[in-house]
Amino acid sequence: MDKGPGHEPTLTVYLPEADTATGTAIVVCPGGGYGGLAIDHEGEQIAQWLLQEGIAAFVLQYRHAPHYGHPIPLTDAQRAVRTVRAGAADWGITPDRIGILGFSAGGHLSASTGILHEGPQPDASDPIDRVSARPDFMVLLYPVITMQDDYTHNGSRKNLLGAEPDPALVERYSLERQVNESTPPAFLVHTTDDQAVPVENNVQLYLALHRNKVPVEMHIYEKGRHGLGLGGGDAAFATWPGHCIDWLRVRGLLPAAK
């Protein structure tokens, strides 16, 4: 996937040391309103945290506005999951323990990859396309979820779907309306204070997952601005990574704590 900046997606690989590797991998999708990428605090820093936990990280730089909108970002994310799964043996990864993690618009992209997932294409000429693009779990931080007027992030919607989007695309990318029983388990984080992406985005997703009996855990912090990444100096919000690791252990995706 690594073909150049801006007009081709890139996937940067971070592998833990062999003696700490757990076999679990996560594709990381930074936020940026589908118009940029917060590649440091929602990409590189996340990869370094995951490495400390023995998790292989794959930071995706997906294509976005002004040059690319629907369906290109989702195509890039699906290809990233497939790439990791197809190369699992070479990277020491268990192919059914591949998740996706995203922030803000990257959270929408991650949730789209899980909820609108594609299975393997057995007749594809490219062997990467012969494996599933469905992530095994999702970690979504202050994600854009809906494209409906009440609670969407307008910049993300415009960049992804255009200034006057087709109502059918608005419906399809309103992910709270697309959840079903085959949606992957999810770990959700938001703050009530978020002034950019209203907490109702994640609340609606949580309720949809719960209704469909999809395993889900949600943490809503009272305080905290949008875009905090691992914590951004906010002591309360900075507890989410530990809760996430606990959830991964409960799901059997990481070894039990010693």
Secondary structure, DSSP 8 states (H G I E B T S, - for coil): ----TTTS-EEEEE---TTT--S-EEEEE--STTS---TIIIIIHHHHHHHHTT-EEEEEE---TTT--TTHHHHHHHHHHHHHHHTHHHHT--TT-EEEEEETHHHHHHHHHHHT-----TT-SSGGGGS----SEEEEES-----STTT--HHHHHHHH-SS--HHHHHHT-GGGT--TTS--EEEEEETT-SSS-THHHHHHHHHHHHTT--EEEEEESS--S--TT-TT-TTGGGHHHHHHHHHHHTTSS----
